[in-house]
Protein backbone atom coordinates (compact mmCIF):
# COMPACT_ATOMS: atom_id res chain seq x y z
CA UNK A 1 0.00 0.00 0.00
CA UNK A 2 2.91 2.35 0.67
CA UNK A 3 4.07 1.85 -2.91
CA UNK A 4 0.76 2.88 -4.48
CA UNK A 5 0.03 6.28 -5.97
CA UNK A 6 -3.31 6.51 -4.20
CA UNK A 7 -5.25 4.41 -1.70
CA UNK A 8 -9.05 4.28 -1.92
CA UNK A 9 -10.70 3.76 1.48
CA UNK A 10 -14.34 2.76 1.98
CA UNK A 11 -14.79 5.11 4.95
CA UNK A 12 -13.09 8.00 6.71
CA UNK A 13 -12.54 5.69 9.68
CA UNK A 14 -10.64 3.26 7.46
CA UNK A 15 -8.66 6.18 6.03
CA UNK A 16 -7.65 7.17 9.55
CA UNK A 17 -6.57 3.60 10.29
CA UNK A 18 -4.46 3.57 7.12
CA UNK A 19 -2.75 6.78 8.22
CA UNK A 20 -2.23 5.49 11.76
CA UNK A 21 -0.99 1.97 11.12
CA UNK A 22 0.76 2.36 7.77
CA UNK A 23 1.91 6.00 8.10
CA UNK A 24 0.54 6.80 4.65
CA UNK A 25 -0.04 10.57 4.34
CA UNK A 26 -3.68 11.72 4.07
CA UNK A 27 -3.15 13.31 0.65
CA UNK A 28 -2.52 9.82 -0.73
CA UNK A 29 -5.87 8.52 0.53
CA UNK A 30 -9.28 9.06 -1.09
CA UNK A 31 -12.51 8.08 0.66
CA UNK A 32 -15.19 6.54 -1.55
CA UNK A 33 -18.05 5.14 0.51
CA UNK A 34 -19.50 1.81 -0.55
CA UNK A 35 -22.87 1.68 -2.24
CA UNK A 36 -25.76 -0.71 -1.75
CA UNK A 37 -27.06 -3.03 -4.44
CA UNK A 38 -30.50 -1.84 -5.66
CA UNK A 39 -31.73 -5.42 -5.26
CA UNK A 40 -32.01 -4.62 -1.54
CA UNK A 41 -35.41 -2.95 -1.40
CA UNK A 42 -38.72 -2.86 0.43
CA UNK A 43 -40.98 -5.80 -0.44
CA UNK A 44 -44.75 -5.93 -0.27
CA UNK A 45 -46.04 -7.14 3.13
CA UNK A 46 -47.91 -10.06 1.58
CA UNK A 47 -44.69 -11.43 0.08
CA UNK A 48 -42.92 -11.66 3.44
CA UNK A 49 -45.88 -12.74 5.58
CA UNK A 50 -45.33 -16.47 4.91
CA UNK A 51 -41.71 -16.17 6.06
CA UNK A 52 -42.78 -14.59 9.34
CA UNK A 53 -45.45 -17.22 9.87
CA UNK A 54 -43.03 -20.06 9.22
CA UNK A 55 -40.12 -18.86 11.33
CA UNK A 56 -41.69 -17.04 14.29
CA UNK A 57 -43.66 -18.57 17.12
CA UNK A 58 -46.37 -15.88 17.12
CA UNK A 59 -47.21 -12.52 15.53
CA UNK A 60 -46.02 -10.82 18.74
CA UNK A 61 -42.52 -12.30 18.48
CA UNK A 62 -39.75 -9.71 18.08
CA UNK A 63 -37.52 -10.95 15.31
CA UNK A 64 -33.92 -9.75 15.46
CA UNK A 65 -31.66 -10.36 12.47
CA UNK A 66 -27.88 -10.64 12.37
CA UNK A 67 -26.12 -10.95 9.01
CA UNK A 68 -22.44 -11.84 8.77
CA UNK A 69 -19.66 -13.86 10.30
CA UNK A 70 -18.98 -15.04 13.82
CA UNK A 71 -15.49 -13.57 14.16
CA UNK A 72 -14.82 -11.98 17.55
CA UNK A 73 -15.17 -8.44 16.15
CA UNK A 74 -18.76 -9.27 15.18
CA UNK A 75 -19.57 -9.43 18.91
CA UNK A 76 -21.97 -12.35 18.63
CA UNK A 77 -21.92 -13.06 22.37
CA UNK A 78 -23.52 -9.68 22.97
CA UNK A 79 -26.24 -10.57 20.44
CA UNK A 80 -26.85 -13.84 22.30
CA UNK A 81 -26.88 -12.06 25.67
CA UNK A 82 -29.54 -9.69 24.33
CA UNK A 83 -31.70 -12.65 23.27
CA UNK A 84 -31.22 -14.29 26.66
CA UNK A 85 -32.05 -11.06 28.53
CA UNK A 86 -35.20 -10.43 26.50
CA UNK A 87 -36.33 -13.99 27.06
CA UNK A 88 -35.84 -13.79 30.83
CA UNK A 89 -37.93 -10.60 30.83
CA UNK A 90 -40.77 -12.53 29.20
CA UNK A 91 -40.43 -10.83 25.82
CA UNK A 92 -41.23 -13.18 22.91
CA UNK A 93 -38.09 -13.02 20.79
CA UNK A 94 -36.19 -14.90 18.13
CA UNK A 95 -32.85 -14.44 16.39
CA UNK A 96 -32.43 -15.04 12.69
CA UNK A 97 -28.76 -15.59 11.87
CA UNK A 98 -27.12 -15.81 8.46
CA UNK A 99 -23.48 -16.38 7.61
CA UNK A 100 -20.90 -18.43 9.49
CA UNK A 101 -21.81 -21.17 11.94
CA UNK A 102 -21.54 -20.37 15.64
CA UNK A 103 -18.13 -21.08 17.17
CA UNK A 104 -17.62 -23.27 20.25
CA UNK A 105 -17.92 -20.48 22.81
CA UNK A 106 -21.14 -19.22 21.22
CA UNK A 107 -22.62 -22.72 20.99
CA UNK A 108 -21.89 -23.26 24.69
CA UNK A 109 -23.68 -20.03 25.61
CA UNK A 110 -26.70 -21.07 23.52
CA UNK A 111 -26.82 -24.49 25.20
CA UNK A 112 -26.18 -23.19 28.74
CA UNK A 113 -29.07 -20.73 28.43
CA UNK A 114 -31.44 -23.01 26.46
CA UNK A 115 -31.67 -20.61 23.53
CA UNK A 116 -31.85 -23.23 20.78
CA UNK A 117 -35.58 -22.80 20.19
CA UNK A 118 -35.15 -19.02 19.91
CA UNK A 119 -32.50 -19.11 17.16
CA UNK A 120 -32.75 -20.03 13.50
CA UNK A 121 -29.58 -20.24 11.42
CA UNK A 122 -30.18 -19.75 7.71
CA UNK A 123 -26.61 -20.45 6.59
CA UNK A 124 -25.60 -18.48 3.50
CA UNK A 125 -28.85 -17.67 1.70
CA UNK A 126 -29.04 -16.45 -1.89
CA UNK A 127 -29.65 -12.76 -2.45
CA UNK A 128 -33.41 -13.05 -2.92
CA UNK A 129 -33.78 -14.94 0.36
CA UNK A 130 -31.52 -12.45 2.14
CA UNK A 131 -33.66 -9.55 0.91
CA UNK A 132 -36.74 -11.35 2.21
CA UNK A 133 -35.10 -11.93 5.60
CA UNK A 134 -34.16 -8.26 5.90
CA UNK A 135 -37.77 -7.30 5.11
CA UNK A 136 -39.38 -9.86 7.38
CA UNK A 137 -37.21 -9.14 10.43
CA UNK A 138 -38.20 -6.41 12.88
CA UNK A 139 -34.73 -5.07 13.61
CA UNK A 140 -31.19 -5.62 12.36
CA UNK A 141 -28.88 -6.03 15.35
CA UNK A 142 -25.25 -5.39 14.44
CA UNK A 143 -23.18 -4.49 17.53
CA UNK A 144 -19.79 -5.02 15.87
CA UNK A 145 -16.63 -4.03 17.71
CA UNK A 146 -15.04 -2.97 14.41
CA UNK A 147 -16.14 -2.51 10.80
CA UNK A 148 -14.32 -0.94 7.89
CA UNK A 149 -17.69 0.06 6.46
CA UNK A 150 -20.60 -2.11 7.65
CA UNK A 151 -22.52 -2.92 4.48
CA UNK A 152 -25.18 -5.02 6.20
CA UNK A 153 -26.60 -2.02 8.06
CA UNK A 154 -27.10 -0.18 4.75
CA UNK A 155 -28.69 -3.27 3.17
CA UNK A 156 -31.14 -3.43 6.08
CA UNK A 157 -31.92 0.28 5.76
CA UNK A 158 -32.61 -0.16 2.03
CA UNK A 159 -35.16 -2.82 2.99
CA UNK A 160 -36.83 -0.48 5.50
CA UNK A 161 -35.62 -2.42 8.54
CA UNK A 162 -34.58 -0.32 11.56
CA UNK A 163 -30.98 -0.81 12.70
CA UNK A 164 -29.36 -1.00 16.11
CA UNK A 165 -25.59 -0.85 15.75
CA UNK A 166 -22.39 0.27 17.48
CA UNK A 167 -21.11 3.76 18.14
CA UNK A 168 -17.54 2.76 17.23
CA UNK A 169 -15.29 2.53 14.15
CA UNK A 170 -16.97 3.38 10.83
CA UNK A 171 -20.53 2.59 11.90
CA UNK A 172 -21.60 6.09 13.06
CA UNK A 173 -20.20 7.53 9.83
CA UNK A 174 -22.11 5.05 7.67
CA UNK A 175 -25.35 5.08 9.68
CA UNK A 176 -25.58 8.83 10.19
CA UNK A 177 -28.80 9.68 12.05
CA UNK A 178 -30.61 6.68 10.56
CA UNK A 179 -29.79 4.07 13.23
CA UNK A 180 -29.70 3.65 16.99
CA UNK A 181 -26.03 3.82 18.00
CA UNK A 182 -24.96 2.25 21.29
CA UNK A 183 -21.82 1.07 23.03
CA UNK A 184 -21.33 -2.41 21.52
CA UNK A 185 -21.26 -4.37 24.77
CA UNK A 186 -24.10 -2.48 26.47
CA UNK A 187 -26.52 -5.40 26.69
CA UNK A 188 -29.07 -3.55 28.83
CA UNK A 189 -28.99 -0.53 26.53
CA UNK A 190 -29.58 -2.71 23.48
CA UNK A 191 -32.39 -4.62 25.20
CA UNK A 192 -34.05 -1.34 26.16
CA UNK A 193 -33.70 -0.03 22.59
CA UNK A 194 -35.30 -3.18 21.16
CA UNK A 195 -38.27 -2.95 23.53
CA UNK A 196 -38.78 0.76 22.98
CA UNK A 197 -38.68 0.39 19.20
CA UNK A 198 -41.37 -2.28 19.31
CA UNK A 199 -43.54 -0.26 21.70
CA UNK A 200 -43.19 3.09 19.90
CA UNK A 201 -44.52 2.61 16.38
CA UNK A 202 -43.95 6.27 15.47
CA UNK A 203 -40.27 6.02 16.32
CA UNK A 204 -40.03 2.66 14.56
CA UNK A 205 -41.44 4.05 11.31
CA UNK A 206 -39.38 7.24 11.60
CA UNK A 207 -36.20 5.20 11.90
CA UNK A 208 -37.27 3.01 9.00
CA UNK A 209 -37.88 6.04 6.78
CA UNK A 210 -34.59 7.69 7.75
CA UNK A 211 -32.83 4.43 6.97
CA UNK A 212 -34.33 4.25 3.48
CA UNK A 213 -33.22 7.82 2.79
CA UNK A 214 -29.73 7.07 4.04
CA UNK A 215 -29.48 3.95 1.86
CA UNK A 216 -30.58 5.95 -1.19
CA UNK A 217 -27.68 8.35 -0.62
CA UNK A 218 -25.17 5.48 -0.64
CA UNK A 219 -25.20 4.15 -4.18
CA UNK A 220 -22.61 2.64 -6.49
CA UNK A 221 -22.99 5.45 -9.04
CA UNK A 222 -21.51 7.91 -6.53
CA UNK A 223 -18.82 5.41 -5.58
CA UNK A 224 -17.73 4.74 -9.16
CA UNK A 225 -17.66 8.46 -9.94
CA UNK A 226 -15.34 9.01 -6.96
CA UNK A 227 -13.08 6.15 -8.05
CA UNK A 228 -13.07 7.38 -11.66
CA UNK A 229 -11.92 10.82 -10.50
CA UNK A 230 -8.97 9.18 -8.73
CA UNK A 231 -7.90 7.45 -11.96
CA UNK A 232 -8.36 10.66 -13.99
CA UNK A 233 -6.23 12.61 -11.51
CA UNK A 234 -3.45 10.00 -11.62
C-alpha positions as CSV (number, residue, x, y, z in Angstrom):
1,X,0.0,0.0,0.0
2,X,2.9,2.4,0.7
3,X,4.1,1.8,-2.9
4,X,0.8,2.9,-4.5
5,X,0.0,6.3,-6.0
6,X,-3.3,6.5,-4.2
7,X,-5.2,4.4,-1.7
8,X,-9.1,4.3,-1.9
9,X,-10.7,3.8,1.5
10,X,-14.3,2.8,2.0
11,X,-14.8,5.1,4.9
12,X,-13.1,8.0,6.7
13,X,-12.5,5.7,9.7
14,X,-10.6,3.3,7.5
15,X,-8.7,6.2,6.0
16,X,-7.7,7.2,9.6
17,X,-6.6,3.6,10.3
18,X,-4.5,3.6,7.1
19,X,-2.7,6.8,8.2
20,X,-2.2,5.5,11.8
21,X,-1.0,2.0,11.1
22,X,0.8,2.4,7.8
23,X,1.9,6.0,8.1
24,X,0.5,6.8,4.7
25,X,0.0,10.6,4.3
26,X,-3.7,11.7,4.1
27,X,-3.1,13.3,0.6
28,X,-2.5,9.8,-0.7
29,X,-5.9,8.5,0.5
30,X,-9.3,9.1,-1.1
31,X,-12.5,8.1,0.7
32,X,-15.2,6.5,-1.6
33,X,-18.1,5.1,0.5
34,X,-19.5,1.8,-0.6
35,X,-22.9,1.7,-2.2
36,X,-25.8,-0.7,-1.7
37,X,-27.1,-3.0,-4.4
38,X,-30.5,-1.8,-5.7
39,X,-31.7,-5.4,-5.3
40,X,-32.0,-4.6,-1.5
41,X,-35.4,-2.9,-1.4
42,X,-38.7,-2.9,0.4
43,X,-41.0,-5.8,-0.4
44,X,-44.7,-5.9,-0.3
45,X,-46.0,-7.1,3.1
46,X,-47.9,-10.1,1.6
47,X,-44.7,-11.4,0.1
48,X,-42.9,-11.7,3.4
49,X,-45.9,-12.7,5.6
50,X,-45.3,-16.5,4.9
51,X,-41.7,-16.2,6.1
52,X,-42.8,-14.6,9.3
53,X,-45.5,-17.2,9.9
54,X,-43.0,-20.1,9.2
55,X,-40.1,-18.9,11.3
56,X,-41.7,-17.0,14.3
57,X,-43.7,-18.6,17.1
58,X,-46.4,-15.9,17.1
59,X,-47.2,-12.5,15.5
60,X,-46.0,-10.8,18.7
61,X,-42.5,-12.3,18.5
62,X,-39.8,-9.7,18.1
63,X,-37.5,-11.0,15.3
64,X,-33.9,-9.8,15.5
65,X,-31.7,-10.4,12.5
66,X,-27.9,-10.6,12.4
67,X,-26.1,-10.9,9.0
68,X,-22.4,-11.8,8.8
69,X,-19.7,-13.9,10.3
70,X,-19.0,-15.0,13.8
71,X,-15.5,-13.6,14.2
72,X,-14.8,-12.0,17.5
73,X,-15.2,-8.4,16.1
74,X,-18.8,-9.3,15.2
75,X,-19.6,-9.4,18.9
76,X,-22.0,-12.4,18.6
77,X,-21.9,-13.1,22.4
78,X,-23.5,-9.7,23.0
79,X,-26.2,-10.6,20.4
80,X,-26.8,-13.8,22.3
81,X,-26.9,-12.1,25.7
82,X,-29.5,-9.7,24.3
83,X,-31.7,-12.6,23.3
84,X,-31.2,-14.3,26.7
85,X,-32.1,-11.1,28.5
86,X,-35.2,-10.4,26.5
87,X,-36.3,-14.0,27.1
88,X,-35.8,-13.8,30.8
89,X,-37.9,-10.6,30.8
90,X,-40.8,-12.5,29.2
91,X,-40.4,-10.8,25.8
92,X,-41.2,-13.2,22.9
93,X,-38.1,-13.0,20.8
94,X,-36.2,-14.9,18.1
95,X,-32.9,-14.4,16.4
96,X,-32.4,-15.0,12.7
97,X,-28.8,-15.6,11.9
98,X,-27.1,-15.8,8.5
99,X,-23.5,-16.4,7.6
100,X,-20.9,-18.4,9.5
101,X,-21.8,-21.2,11.9
102,X,-21.5,-20.4,15.6
103,X,-18.1,-21.1,17.2
104,X,-17.6,-23.3,20.3
105,X,-17.9,-20.5,22.8
106,X,-21.1,-19.2,21.2
107,X,-22.6,-22.7,21.0
108,X,-21.9,-23.3,24.7
109,X,-23.7,-20.0,25.6
110,X,-26.7,-21.1,23.5
111,X,-26.8,-24.5,25.2
112,X,-26.2,-23.2,28.7
113,X,-29.1,-20.7,28.4
114,X,-31.4,-23.0,26.5
115,X,-31.7,-20.6,23.5
116,X,-31.8,-23.2,20.8
117,X,-35.6,-22.8,20.2
118,X,-35.1,-19.0,19.9
119,X,-32.5,-19.1,17.2
120,X,-32.8,-20.0,13.5
121,X,-29.6,-20.2,11.4
122,X,-30.2,-19.8,7.7
123,X,-26.6,-20.5,6.6
124,X,-25.6,-18.5,3.5
125,X,-28.9,-17.7,1.7
126,X,-29.0,-16.5,-1.9
127,X,-29.6,-12.8,-2.5
128,X,-33.4,-13.1,-2.9
129,X,-33.8,-14.9,0.4
130,X,-31.5,-12.5,2.1
131,X,-33.7,-9.5,0.9
132,X,-36.7,-11.4,2.2
133,X,-35.1,-11.9,5.6
134,X,-34.2,-8.3,5.9
135,X,-37.8,-7.3,5.1
136,X,-39.4,-9.9,7.4
137,X,-37.2,-9.1,10.4
138,X,-38.2,-6.4,12.9
139,X,-34.7,-5.1,13.6
140,X,-31.2,-5.6,12.4
141,X,-28.9,-6.0,15.4
142,X,-25.2,-5.4,14.4
143,X,-23.2,-4.5,17.5
144,X,-19.8,-5.0,15.9
145,X,-16.6,-4.0,17.7
146,X,-15.0,-3.0,14.4
147,X,-16.1,-2.5,10.8
148,X,-14.3,-0.9,7.9
149,X,-17.7,0.1,6.5
150,X,-20.6,-2.1,7.6
151,X,-22.5,-2.9,4.5
152,X,-25.2,-5.0,6.2
153,X,-26.6,-2.0,8.1
154,X,-27.1,-0.2,4.8
155,X,-28.7,-3.3,3.2
156,X,-31.1,-3.4,6.1
157,X,-31.9,0.3,5.8
158,X,-32.6,-0.2,2.0
159,X,-35.2,-2.8,3.0
160,X,-36.8,-0.5,5.5
161,X,-35.6,-2.4,8.5
162,X,-34.6,-0.3,11.6
163,X,-31.0,-0.8,12.7
164,X,-29.4,-1.0,16.1
165,X,-25.6,-0.9,15.8
166,X,-22.4,0.3,17.5
167,X,-21.1,3.8,18.1
168,X,-17.5,2.8,17.2
169,X,-15.3,2.5,14.2
170,X,-17.0,3.4,10.8
171,X,-20.5,2.6,11.9
172,X,-21.6,6.1,13.1
173,X,-20.2,7.5,9.8
174,X,-22.1,5.0,7.7
175,X,-25.3,5.1,9.7
176,X,-25.6,8.8,10.2
177,X,-28.8,9.7,12.0
178,X,-30.6,6.7,10.6
179,X,-29.8,4.1,13.2
180,X,-29.7,3.6,17.0
181,X,-26.0,3.8,18.0
182,X,-25.0,2.2,21.3
183,X,-21.8,1.1,23.0
184,X,-21.3,-2.4,21.5
185,X,-21.3,-4.4,24.8
186,X,-24.1,-2.5,26.5
187,X,-26.5,-5.4,26.7
188,X,-29.1,-3.6,28.8
189,X,-29.0,-0.5,26.5
190,X,-29.6,-2.7,23.5
191,X,-32.4,-4.6,25.2
192,X,-34.0,-1.3,26.2
193,X,-33.7,0.0,22.6
194,X,-35.3,-3.2,21.2
195,X,-38.3,-3.0,23.5
196,X,-38.8,0.8,23.0
197,X,-38.7,0.4,19.2
198,X,-41.4,-2.3,19.3
199,X,-43.5,-0.3,21.7
200,X,-43.2,3.1,19.9
201,X,-44.5,2.6,16.4
202,X,-44.0,6.3,15.5
203,X,-40.3,6.0,16.3
204,X,-40.0,2.7,14.6
205,X,-41.4,4.0,11.3
206,X,-39.4,7.2,11.6
207,X,-36.2,5.2,11.9
208,X,-37.3,3.0,9.0
209,X,-37.9,6.0,6.8
210,X,-34.6,7.7,7.7
211,X,-32.8,4.4,7.0
212,X,-34.3,4.2,3.5
213,X,-33.2,7.8,2.8
214,X,-29.7,7.1,4.0
215,X,-29.5,4.0,1.9
216,X,-30.6,6.0,-1.2
217,X,-27.7,8.3,-0.6
218,X,-25.2,5.5,-0.6
219,X,-25.2,4.2,-4.2
220,X,-22.6,2.6,-6.5
221,X,-23.0,5.4,-9.0
222,X,-21.5,7.9,-6.5
223,X,-18.8,5.4,-5.6
224,X,-17.7,4.7,-9.2
225,X,-17.7,8.5,-9.9
226,X,-15.3,9.0,-7.0
227,X,-13.1,6.1,-8.1
228,X,-13.1,7.4,-11.7
229,X,-11.9,10.8,-10.5
230,X,-9.0,9.2,-8.7
231,X,-7.9,7.5,-12.0
232,X,-8.4,10.7,-14.0
233,X,-6.2,12.6,-11.5
234,X,-3.4,10.0,-11.6
